Amino acid sequence: MADAPHPFQIPNFRAYWASRLAMTLGQYAMMLIIGWQAYNLARDGGMSVGGASGQLAIIGLLQFVPLFLLTPFAGLAADRFDRRNFSRLMLLVQIACAGALATFTWLDAMSLPILFVIAVLLGIGRAFAGPALAALAPNLVPREVLPNAIALSSIAWQSGMIVGPAIGGYLYVVEPALPYAATFALFLLSFIALGFIGQVPRPKITGSPRPIGQVVEGLRYVRLNKMVLGAITLDLFAVFLAGATALFPVYARDVLDVGARGLSQLAAAPAIGAALTALWFSFKPLKNNVGPKMLWSVALFGLATIIFGFSTWMPLSLAALVVVGSADMFSVYIRQSLIQLHTPDDMRGRVSSVSMLTISASNEFGDFFSGGLAWIFGPIFAVVSGGIGAIATVLLWARWFPVLRHTRTFDPPDHLVDDAETPEQTLQETLT
């Protein structure tokens, strides 16, 4: 173990990490600006705060539907085909979307129907790219450094998800088309970085010979593995309910009255918290009591969301969002490591697709849910009730999934380390 290389010493992993970070930065920078443009187009067109919030709900729904319908099959594709090339193909779709958005914005020809169409296309591209990239990381490093590699991969994804909106917000202040141009460049960088990854082994899929049967096997594995199921669904319901990010445009324009510059600050605040947490983990990796700490971090995420929802003072709002980002990074670091380490390699694509599906449900469908609540009851009620719901989720999951309370380390079961059993044996041992 002392002679094991750090993942960043492995060229394939360095290229992978750069690709995943660049792609996620681009995706979430673009999504924030799409929401900001949609909200402002609606408000400038005479819609009320509630009606304009409803447009944000529609944007979230249009991204969620293709993710929901396609992600399980994307996970199967990630297990059956070359994960590198499949990811590059989906990046081309996202590159085209970024180019179109930059062009329409530059020409001052943007409209709500254009944003709706792009939202659907982005949902398709992300549905297929996400599981392939998530399942690729364990193929690039020796087994003894796999936990570190998975943690670094999770940090790249989570950092991109939180820092991306900050980049988009600040660039929009400079020039409205600039965030999309930067996103185009980030997607292109991600595409090129994937080309530097050499040939990697593809696991042989065992079990059902039929594609639908293989998809069902992935869903069945998640259902039977209480650790994986608990970790995935904890994020699903907590983030689904506490979707404050979707309402940043509403808070920036109509609650805090801080405009586009304030929007960029709101987007940057979670990024600061996440970056500080990621930096801490790079020097002090988490090793003990990982399950209880994940539950506490999600509860803190909910509490900070409540504070943000009630706040009408910008400094307090920013401080609450820093805590939101830090707690979110903390929980994702643990959750993604546990999911990957407790899943056999020949099922990682399919299990990753289920994880990505819950992430899309909690984010994109959560945007729809939060926007809908804001439309009916107002933005403050939507955010505060979501934070309360996240805390309630932690209390329920601690009771319903005691394995989360009792998990002390990231160490996977011996049968996954030895890689000797079939998926059927793995399922049986998971239950015992």
Residue, then its C-alpha position, 0 to 999 in steps of 0.5 A: m500500500a505504501d508503494a501505491p501511486h496517488p491517482f493523480q500520478i496516473p495519466n489516464f486518471r488525470a485526463y478523466w478527472a479534468s474531463r469530468l470537472a470541465m463537463t460538470l462546470g459547463q453543465y451547471a454554469m449553463m443551467l443557471i443562466i438558462g434559468w436566469q434568462a427564462y425568469n427575466l424573459a417571463r417577468d419582462g413579458g408581463m408575468s407575475v413573480g409566481g408566473a415567472s417562477g412557473q417558467l423555472a418549473i417548466i425548465g426543470l421538468l423539460q430537463f428531467v423527463p429525458l433524464f428519467l426516461l433514458t438514464p436506466f438505458a444509458g447505464l446499460a450502454a455504459d456497461r456494454f460499450d466503450r465508456r470513453n467514446f460513449s461520453r465523447l459522443m454525448l459531449l458533442v450534443q452538449i457542445a452544440c447546445a452551448g453554441a446555439l445558446a451563445t449565438f441566440t444570446w449574442l444576436d439578442a434573439m433568445s426566447l422561451p421556446i428556444l430555452f425549452v428546446i435546449a433544455v430537452l436536448l441537454g437532458i438527453g446528453r446528460a442522461f447518457a454521459g453521466p453514467a458512463l463517466a461515473a462508471l469509468a473512474p474505477n477502471l483507471v486505477p489500481r484497486e488499492v487506491l480505488p477509494n481515493a480515486i472515487a473520492l476525487s471523482s466525486i469531488a470533481w463532479q460536486s465541485g463542478m456542480i456548485v462552482g459552475p453556477a458561480i462562473g456562469g453568474y459572474l460571466y453573465v455580468v460581463e456579457p450575457a453571451l459569455p457564459y455560453a461561450a465559456t461553456f462551449a470551451l469547457f465541453l470542448l476541453s472535456f471532449i479532448a481530455l477524454g481522448f487522452i485516456g488509453q484503452v481500458p478493460r470493459p467488464k463482462i456482463t453476467g446474468s440476463p442476456r437480454p438488455i431489458g433484463q440487464v437493466v432490471e438487474g441493475l435496479r434490483y441490485v440497488r433495491l436489495n443493497k440497503m447501503v446503496l439504496g439508503a445512500i441514493t434515496l437520502d440524496l433524492f428526497a433531501v435535495f428534491l425538497a430543499g431546492a433553493t438553487a432553482l429559485f436564485p433568480v427569484y431571490a436575486r430580482d424580487v426578494l433580495d433585490v440584488g440583480a444579476r451581480g447579486l445572482s452571481q454572488l448567490a451562486a458563488a456562495p455554495a461554491i466557496g463552501a464546497a471548495l473549502t470542504a474539498l480542500w480539507f478532504s484533500f489533506k484530511p481524507l475522511k476515514n471513520n464514522v462515515g455513515p453518521k457524518m453523512l446523515w448529520s451533513v444532510a441535516l445541516f444542509g436542510l437547516a442552512t436552507i431554512i435560514f437562507g429561505f427566511s433571510t432578506w439580508m444579503p450577508l446572512s443569505l450568503a453565509a447560509l449558502v456557504v454552509v449549504g455548499s459545504a454540507d452538500m459536498f460533505s454528504v456527496y463525498i461520502r455517498q458517492s464513495l460508498i455507492q461505488l465501493h459497494t457495487p461490483d464493476d460489471m454493474r457500476g454503469r447500471v448502478s451509476s445510472v440509478s444514482m444519476l437518475t436520483i440526482s436528476a430527480s432531486n435537481e431537475f425535478g426538484d427545480f420543477f417542484s420548487g418552482g411550482l411551490a413558489w408559483i402557488f405559495g411564494p418563494i419563501f415558503a418553497v425554500v423554507s418548507g424544503g429545508i424542513g423536509a430535508i431534515a425530516t428525511v434525515l430522521l426517517w432515513a436514520r430509522w428506516f436504513p440503520v446501516l447508514r447509522h452503523t457504517r464506520t468506514f468506506d471499506p467494501p464487503d470482502h466479496l466485492v474486493d475479491d471480485a469472485e462472485t457472480p451478481e446473484q451471489t453478490l445480491q444474496e450476500t448483500l441481504t445477509 
